[in-house]
Amino acid sequence: MFQTTLDILAVGQSARIVCITGDRLTRRRLLDLGLVTGETISVHCVAPLGDPLDLLIKGYHLSLRKQDAHQITVEVTHAT
């Protein structure tokens, strides 16, 4: 398993959230959306122009901009 940022994952890949960087307000917003350390997240699909990403976390879909996804460090657990 290796670490990368969430915006690098391909469709179908799953990962475990390791840490969230960025300013305090951005981190708080991401935490409020359910993006917490240790949670498993997967990339469901990507918009045609590459932004935003449609993610699956805790049983629901979450759309996230690439610039926000870049602030989330993950450890890849499954690749398709």
N, C-alpha and C positions, 0 to 999 in steps of 0.2 A: 504494500500500500504506500502511496506517496501523497504529499500535500501539494495543493495548488489553490487557486482562488475559484470561487463559484462560477464566475463568468467564463472560465476556460472549459468547463465540462461540456461534453457532447450530449445530444439527446439520448435518453435512456440510461445515462450514467447516474449512479447513486453515490452519495458521500455522507460523511459525518462531519458536522460543524465543529471546528477546532477553536476558532476565535473570530471576533468581529473587531475590526479596526475603524478608524475614522473619528470624527468629532463626537462629542457627547450626545448631541441631539439626534444625529443619524443613528448611533448605536442604540439609543433609547427607542427610536421608531422601529428599528429592525427587531429588537427584543419584543416589543409590543405586538409585532406581527407573528411571533412564535419562533423566530430564528434564534434559538438558544444553543449554547455549547452542548455537544453530545447528541443533538437531535439529528435524525437521518433525513436527508433531503435528496430529491431526484429531479432531473430536468425532464419535463414532459414534452415541451416543444419550444421552438424559438420563432419569433415573428419573422416574416419574410425578409426584412431588412436587418435582422440580427438583434433588434432591441424592441420590446422587452423580452425577458425570458419567462416562460410559464413553468413554474415549479410545483412539485407535490411535496407537502410537508404536513404531518399530523392529519392526514386524510383529506386535506383540502388543497385547492389550486391557489397559487399566489403568483401574481405578475410582479416582476422586479426589474428595474432598469439595470443595464449592464454596469453603469458606474457604481450603483449600490452593491451589486453582486461582486464586484471587484474587491470590496472591502471585507468579504467573508472568506476566511481561510477554511478549507475543508480537506479531509483525508478521504481519498477515493476508496470506496468499498466494493463497487461493482461496476464493470464496464460491459456494454453490450457489443 
